[in-house]
Amino acid sequence: MAERAEKNYYDILEVSPRAKVEVISASYTALRRFYAGDIQRVEELSKARKVLLDPTTRQEYDNQNRLEGMIVGNYRILELLREDDSVRTYKAEQVLAKETVTLKQCTGVSPEDDATLITEAKSVWNLRHYGLPIMRDLFRLDDGSLALVQSFIPGKSIEQEVKRLGSIDCESICWIADRVLNALRILHINNVVHSGLNPEIIIVEDEDHLASIVDFRFSVIDPLRNPGSKGAFAYFAAPEQLQDPSDPLKLPLLPQTDYYSLGKVMIYGLTGNLEMVEKNKLPDSTPKPLMEFIDSLTRVDVRERPNIEEDLLGLLEKVREKSFGRARSNMKALTSGS
């Protein structure tokens, strides 16, 4: 863990760690005028301003003050798992129960960033399924940032498994898809569209043959009343997610949107190649029933994809029987598809 700065530059400038650069600049100007006769204080203000107004040095400074080793609320932060532009995801431990959890800290400074994390919590707060994390807590840290606590799901992402193996064998891709479809069904019947499936956020527990979806930042609750996409992942986004929001013919997100992304994830798992994902190409060795199943998921026209009324799990079971001579893989370990 990086050494923490001796003085908190945000405290010196009397602003939140989530403050915009305009707020930092304005605070510096006001405080410099207020402390004009205090040379040491003015020097501190100038140093803090210099660090926090430059995006690179501010990021370095913020990284020194990450949460590892700290106790926030009822949780001890153990390690950083993942970081992107607006969220840091930590492995943590509930202090009294000594149970492992995942804690997501919103590091973005806009109200929209907070709203995204709140929607993530609300989208699955009352849902219970082995393929979905359990939401446990939502609160603000001392610095004003929002934190979401959910159950910790061990295992490796599909992306990590592909990096390890090169690609994943057909039978394993089928049981992974089966688990994901199970979780998606719970979301869809509760009027939630995930809209962000990609290989990074599907976690596979190989020994137990479980697969879980762990990131709901782009989920849309009641999509017919809340049309529009919150974001899209290159290579895995359905065409309707990429439509211009101002297009009067823009389609709402539907369960078929998630089916499309799942089909693309299956192609990625089978090939380990994003170019193949983009071209919708599968290895020649892929069984024909499985090819046809994935093709049905990844049709450009949303009306040509399966809908929520269709028994996709039953259809996939038949695909497995035709392709491998059995509908269950009997806990077969993940192997390379090549």
N, C-alpha and C positions, 0 to 999 in steps of 0.2 A: 504493500500500500504506500502511495506517495506521501511524503511528509506534508502536513498541513501548514498553511501559511500562518505566521505568528499573529497577524492582525487581519480581521475580516474587512475586506475592502467594501463590502456592501454596507456594513455597519458604519464605517467611516463616512460614507456618502449618504447614510440614512435612507437607503433604498432597499427594496426586496431583491433577493437573488434572481427573481424572475422579471425584474424591471427592464423595460425597453431602453434602447440607447438614448432616446430623446429624454426620458425621465432621468437617467443618470447624468446627462449633460446639464439639464436644468438644475438638478440638485447641486451639482458641483459649482455652478455659477452662483447660486444663492448662498451656499455655505462658504465659498471663498470670500464673498462680500461680507458675510456675517463675522468670519474669523480673520479679517484683514490684518489685524495687529498681532496675530499669533503665528509666527513664522513656522514653527514645528507643525502646527495643525494644517497650515496651508500646504506644506510639503507633503504631508500624508494624503491630503485631498488630491493633490496633483498626481501622486503616484497611483492612487486608487483609480482615478479617472483614466490615466494612461493605460492601465491594465484592462479595465472593464469596457472601454470604448473600442478596443481592437478585438475583432471576433476571434482571432487566433490566440492571443494571450488570455482572453477571457475564458476560452474553452480549456486552456491549460490550467488556469487558476481553478476553474470549477472542477476539473478532474482531480485536483489535489484535495478537494473537499467532498469527494464522493462518500457514500454512506458505509462502506465496508468497515466492520468492527463496531459500528455505533448501535445504540438501541434507540429505535424510533417507535413511539407508542408502546405496544406490547411485543415488539419484534426486534430480535437481534439480527443485524445484517451480516451475512456470512461471505458472500462473494457476488461480483457482478457477472451476470450471465450474458447480457446483450445490451447494446445501446444503439439508439438511432437518434434522429433529429429532435424528437420531442419526448422520448420515454427511455428511462433506464430500468432494466429488469434485473432484480436481484434474487438470489437464493437467500432465504432468511429462516429464522427459527422463532416460533412462539415461545416467549420467555418462560412461562409457567408450564405449559404442556410439553415443551421440548419437541414439538412437532415441526417438521419442515414445511415451509410455505414458499410461495413466490410473491414478491412484492414489486409492484410497478410504480415508479415515481415519475410523475409528469414534470419534465424539465422545460417544456415549452412555456412561453410567457403569455400567450394569447388566450382569451376566454374560449376560443374554439378548441384549443388543446385540452383544456379542462373538460369541455363538453364531450370530446371524443372518448376520454377515459371513463367519464360517467356513463356514456352510452354503452361502452364495453361492459361495464358492471351490470347495467340494467338488462342487457340483451340476454344474459343467462343467469341472472340472480336467483330465480326460483326454479331453475331447471336442474334435474338430477339425471346424469347419464355417465357411464364409464368413459365415454369419449369426449366429455366436456369438463373443464375445470370447475370446481365449486368456488363461488365467490364468497369470501369470508368477512371482508372489512373494506371500508372506504372512508378515509379521513385525511385531514391536512397535517402536514409536518410543521415544525416550528417556523420554517422559512416561508410558509404559505403554499408550498407546492402540494399537489394532490397525490395521495398514495392509494393504490388498489391492492388488496391482499387476496390471493386465491390459492387453492390447493396446488402443491408442487407435483408436477408430473415428470417422472424420470424417463430416461430413454434418449434416443437420438432422433433428430429430424430426418425426414426423407432426404433432404439435401446432404446431411452428414453421412447417411448410409450410402448414397450414390458416390460421394467422394471416397468413401472407404472401399466400395466394391466395384466402382466403375459403372454399374447398372444393377438393377434388381431383377431377379428371375420372375417369370410370368405368374407362377402360382402364388408367390408372395405378394406381388402387386394386387392380386385379386383379393386376398384376405385383408390387406390393408384397405382397399377400396370398400370392402364389405363393412369394416368398422367405421370408416368415415361416413358412408351412406347411412348407417345406423344413427350416428350423431346428427347428421344433417336432417334426418327425418324429424328428430325431436325439435330442432330449431324451426323447421318449416311449419310443422303443425302448431307451433306457438307464434307463428307469424313473424319470424325473424329470418332474414336472408344474410348469410355470412359475408358474401361479396369480396372476400380477400384470400381465398384458398391459394396456397402456394407451397412449394416443398420445404420452406423454412419453418412453417408453423403447424405441420402435421408431425406429431411425435410418435415414434414407433418403439414399443417395448417388445423386442423380438422374443425373449424367452417366454413371455406371457401371452404373446400374440394379441397385443392391444395396440390401438392407434387412437390418438386424441388430437383434437384441434385446440390450440392454445392461445390464439390471438384473435380478438374480436373488435379491433379498432375501427374497422370499416363496416361493421354490421349495421344493418338497417332494420329498425323495428317498425312493423306495419308499413311495408314499402309502398303500398298503393296510396297511402296518405302522405308518405314522405318520399316522393320520387327523387331520383338522382343518385349518383354514385359518389361516395366520399373519397374514393381513391381507386387506383387500379395497379396491379402488378404486371409489369411487362411480361409477355409470353403467356400469362395465365388468365388474363382478364377476358371476359366475354365481350363480344362486339357491342352489346347494348351499354356496357360500362364506358365505352370510349366515345359514345355519341356526344355531340355538342349539347350542353345543357339547354341552350336556347332553341334547339330544334323542336318545333311543335309536334313532330312525330316521334320524339324520343320515347323509348319504351321504359316502363318501370322495371326495377330489378325483381326477379322472380326466382323460385327454387331452381329453375332451369339455368339461371346464371351460375349458381354453385355447381350444378352438374357439369357445365362447360369447363369450369376451372378444374374440377376433379379429373375430368378426362385428360386435360392438358398435364396435370400432375402425374397421371398414370403414364403418359407418353414419356415424360421426363424420367420417371423411375425406370422405365423399360429401356431407355436409350442413353440416359446420362448426358444428353446433348440438347442444348437449348435451340440449336438450329433445327433439329428434328421436331422439337415442340412447335416452333414457329411454322414449319411446313406441314404439320400434322402427319408426320411419317413415322411408321413403326418398323422394327426389325422384321425381315422376311420370315424369321423363325417364329413370330408371334402367331399363336393359333387363330384360325379364321374367326371362330365365334367371339374371341376376345377382341379382335380387330373391329368386328361389326359393333360390339358393345361400345367400345371407345368412340367409334365414328358416330354413333347415335348421340353421344353426350356432347360432341364437339361440332355439331352442325352450326353454321353461321346464323341461320334463321332460327330464332328462339322457338318458333311454333313447330319446328321439326324435331326438337329435342323431347325426351320423355317429360311428362308432367308429374306433379305430386301424387296424382291418383294412380299412377302406374306402379306396379310392384317391382321396383328396380332390384331389390334384394333377392326376390325370387328369380328374376331374370338372370342376375349374376350367378346365382346358384346353378342354374341350367348351363350357363356359359362354362362354369368350372367343371361340371360333369362331362360336357362335350369335349372340353379342352384337355382335361387331366384324368378323366375317368373317375373323379370323385368330387364331391361338393365341399369337402373339408380337407385341409392340408395336413391334419394330424400333427400340428405343432412343428411343422418343418421349419428349420432355421433359414434365415435370409441367406441367399447365395447370389453370386453374380449372374446376371442374365446373359453374359457373353460366353 
